């Protein structure tokens, strides 16, 4: 008997290249794990009304590991039917939800702009369910971005739970780092208030960005690098200049974990 998909249908808005920042980070940081996997399968969970994000994920991950296969999972059967004409070698679309109806355990699950439409209290259980489906060494990436992918924040989790939070932006459009707060994932979006670690981090990053204003004459990238280097003195960053140059900064989850609730 076919299991009823777990979850509820979301609005499904999608645009080409919306998830490029997340994909770029996944390919760079998780590429070695994909290459060492016997079966490098990646799941695009809740890809939406159009299949573009799954198509792009396949292309970007295959640049890191040519054996990668992508399975697009959608809870709305109409979206699955609409995506099927885009199937190709290494790319399939299936009806399902948080149960992740793949034959084996995937090396990667990407859930972008899915949990934003759920209640905060539901996040931990969903994370645990998805992480339980990961292969050993697998990765869950769950986060939120704007409609055209200029601002993006995501949490990376392993089978053991959350590891890091990454803030990524198109630097040319950034006024201040705390502008990214509107794209915090559901686990953190309501925690951007005084007394919470994520609020303190964004406050410190704003201050470092302001202090680094003399670097603006060298470009927004150099200013961002200077700001990231400054906050690294007080916050446990897991990346360095190579990723900062991409408009990213990654912090250990343990430093941003909600203080209350």
Buried (B, 14 or more C-beta within 10 A) or exposed (E): EEEEBBBEBBEBEBBEEBBBBBBBBBBBBBBEBBEEBEBBBBBBBBBBBBBBBBBBBBBBBBEBBEBBBBBBBBBBEEBBEBBEEBBEEBBBBBBBBBBBBBEEBBBBBBBBBBBBEBEBEEBEEBBEBBBEBBBEBBBBBBBBBBEEBBBBBBBBBBBEEBBBBBBBBBBEEBEEBBBBBEBBBBBBBEBBEEEBBBBBBBBBBBBBBEEBEEBEEEEBBBBBBBBBBBBBEEBEBBBEEEBBBBBBBBBBBEBBBEEEE
